[in-house]
Amino acid sequence: MAGTSQDKTGGEESIEVEEVALPGIGLRDDFVTSEGRRVGVVSHRTGRRDLCLYAEGDPDAASATVRLTPGEADTLAEFLATRRLIERLARLTEQVTDLDTRKVPVAPGSRYAGQSLGSAKVRSRTGASIVAVLRHGEAIASPTPDFILADEDQLIVVGTQDALTAVDSIMRQ
């Protein structure tokens, strides 16, 4: 079955991803690891995802498959994306000396607890960016302006020291 290939950037390395339409099923995306193993995800039209490790030498035969519900697939993607986001932020901080990263808590009783992230207008008021929210040990990467903040959320903020101090002050109001 014919597919299309794309180069994806995986940090410092370029990875070729093959995309194959599976008529009546959905779509398969896969790539070959540096150890020569083919790994893929079959995205079913129903929303289910199958994480597949293919048999060596046969790209159509899976030697192991893990079926994931849409929620489980989102959770796995979040685990992988969040780790990469934090690694990239660390590298960015090293490269740009004026920027820093800080965890800023939403103080108990803050007027922004129960309100949307956008209502705090953090970026326009301080110039800082909220790149993730930690809640009960779970990381929510790239929260949207309509994301509802809760007491004791930890905001992962990138900005200058002055901007980070200003965000901390806002979240204590």
C-alpha positions as CSV (number, residue, x, y, z in Angstrom):
1,M,0.0,0.0,0.0
2,A,1.4,3.3,-1.0
3,G,2.0,6.0,1.5
4,T,3.6,9.4,1.9
5,S,6.7,10.3,3.8
6,Q,7.6,13.4,5.8
7,D,10.6,14.5,7.6
8,K,9.8,15.4,11.2
9,T,12.3,17.1,13.5
10,G,12.8,15.1,16.7
11,G,15.0,17.5,18.6
12,E,18.4,17.4,16.9
13,E,17.5,14.5,14.6
14,S,15.4,14.3,11.5
15,I,13.0,11.4,11.5
16,E,11.2,10.1,8.4
17,V,7.5,9.4,9.1
18,E,5.5,7.2,6.7
19,E,1.8,7.9,6.5
20,V,-0.4,5.2,5.0
21,A,-4.2,5.4,4.4
22,L,-5.9,2.2,5.6
23,P,-9.2,2.1,3.7
24,G,-12.2,1.4,6.0
25,I,-9.9,1.7,9.1
26,G,-8.1,5.0,9.3
27,L,-4.5,6.0,9.0
28,R,-1.2,4.5,9.9
29,D,1.9,6.6,10.8
30,D,5.2,4.9,11.5
31,F,8.9,5.4,11.6
32,V,12.1,3.4,12.1
33,T,14.0,3.9,15.4
34,S,17.8,4.3,15.5
35,E,17.9,0.6,16.5
36,G,16.1,-0.4,13.3
37,R,12.7,-1.2,14.8
38,R,9.6,0.1,13.1
39,V,7.1,1.7,15.5
40,G,3.7,3.0,14.4
41,V,0.3,4.3,15.4
42,V,-2.9,3.2,13.7
43,S,-5.5,5.9,14.1
44,H,-8.9,4.3,13.7
45,R,-11.9,6.3,12.5
46,T,-13.6,5.5,15.8
47,G,-10.9,7.5,17.7
48,R,-9.1,4.4,19.0
49,R,-5.4,4.3,18.5
50,D,-3.2,1.2,18.3
51,L,0.5,1.6,19.3
52,C,2.4,-1.0,17.2
53,L,5.8,-2.5,17.3
54,Y,6.3,-4.2,13.9
55,A,8.1,-7.5,13.3
56,E,11.6,-7.2,12.0
57,G,11.6,-7.4,8.2
58,D,7.8,-7.2,7.8
59,P,6.3,-3.7,8.0
60,D,2.8,-5.1,7.9
61,A,3.1,-7.6,10.7
62,A,2.9,-6.2,14.3
63,S,4.8,-8.2,16.9
64,A,3.2,-6.3,19.7
65,T,0.1,-4.0,19.8
66,V,-1.3,-1.9,22.6
67,R,-4.9,-0.7,22.0
68,L,-5.6,2.8,23.4
69,T,-8.8,4.6,24.0
70,P,-8.9,8.2,22.8
71,G,-8.2,9.3,26.5
72,E,-5.4,6.9,26.9
73,A,-3.8,8.0,23.6
74,D,-4.1,11.7,24.8
75,T,-2.5,10.8,28.1
76,L,0.4,9.0,26.4
77,A,0.9,11.9,23.9
78,E,0.9,14.3,26.9
79,F,3.6,12.3,28.7
80,L,5.8,12.4,25.6
81,A,5.1,16.0,24.6
82,T,5.4,17.4,28.1
83,R,8.8,15.9,28.7
84,R,10.0,17.2,25.3
85,L,8.5,20.7,26.1
86,I,10.4,20.8,29.4
87,E,13.7,19.7,27.7
88,R,13.2,22.4,25.0
89,L,12.5,25.1,27.6
90,A,15.7,24.1,29.4
91,R,17.7,24.5,26.2
92,L,16.0,27.7,25.3
93,T,16.8,29.1,28.8
94,E,20.4,28.2,28.3
95,Q,20.5,29.9,24.9
96,V,18.8,33.1,25.9
97,T,20.3,34.5,29.0
98,D,17.6,37.1,29.6
99,L,14.9,34.4,29.9
100,D,14.2,32.2,32.8
101,T,11.6,29.5,33.7
102,R,9.7,29.4,37.0
103,K,6.9,27.6,38.6
104,V,4.3,30.1,39.8
105,P,1.6,28.8,42.1
106,V,-2.0,30.0,41.9
107,A,-2.3,31.0,45.5
108,P,-5.2,29.6,47.6
109,G,-8.0,32.1,47.4
110,S,-6.5,33.9,44.3
111,R,-9.2,35.8,42.4
112,Y,-8.1,33.9,39.3
113,A,-8.8,30.4,40.8
114,G,-12.0,29.3,39.0
115,Q,-11.4,31.8,36.2
116,S,-10.0,31.4,32.7
117,L,-6.3,31.8,32.1
118,G,-7.1,34.5,29.6
119,S,-8.8,36.6,32.3
120,A,-5.5,37.2,34.0
121,K,-4.0,38.7,30.8
122,V,-0.6,37.5,31.9
123,R,1.1,38.0,28.5
124,S,-0.2,41.5,27.9
125,R,0.4,42.6,31.5
126,T,3.9,41.1,31.9
127,G,5.3,39.8,28.6
128,A,5.7,36.4,30.1
129,S,4.3,33.2,28.6
130,I,2.6,30.4,30.4
131,V,3.7,27.2,28.6
132,A,2.2,24.6,30.9
133,V,0.1,24.0,34.0
134,L,0.9,21.4,36.6
135,R,-2.2,20.1,38.4
136,H,-2.2,17.1,40.8
137,G,1.0,15.8,39.3
138,E,-0.3,16.1,35.7
139,A,1.2,18.5,33.2
140,I,-1.1,20.3,30.8
141,A,1.1,21.6,28.0
142,S,0.2,24.8,26.1
143,P,-3.0,25.7,28.0
144,T,-5.4,27.8,26.0
145,P,-6.9,31.1,27.2
146,D,-10.1,29.4,28.1
147,F,-8.3,26.9,30.5
148,I,-9.8,27.2,33.9
149,L,-7.3,27.8,36.7
150,A,-7.6,26.1,40.1
151,D,-6.2,26.8,43.6
152,E,-2.7,25.4,43.9
153,D,-2.1,24.9,40.1
154,Q,1.5,25.5,39.3
155,L,2.0,27.6,36.2
156,I,5.2,27.0,34.2
157,V,6.1,30.5,33.1
158,V,8.9,31.7,30.7
159,G,10.0,35.3,30.8
160,T,12.5,37.8,32.3
161,Q,13.0,37.9,36.0
162,D,10.9,41.0,36.3
163,A,8.1,39.4,34.3
164,L,8.2,36.2,36.4
165,T,8.0,38.3,39.6
166,A,5.0,40.2,38.1
167,V,3.2,36.9,37.2
168,D,3.8,35.6,40.8
169,S,2.2,38.9,42.1
170,I,-0.8,38.5,39.8
171,M,-1.4,34.9,40.9
172,R,-1.4,36.0,44.6
173,Q,-4.2,38.6,44.0
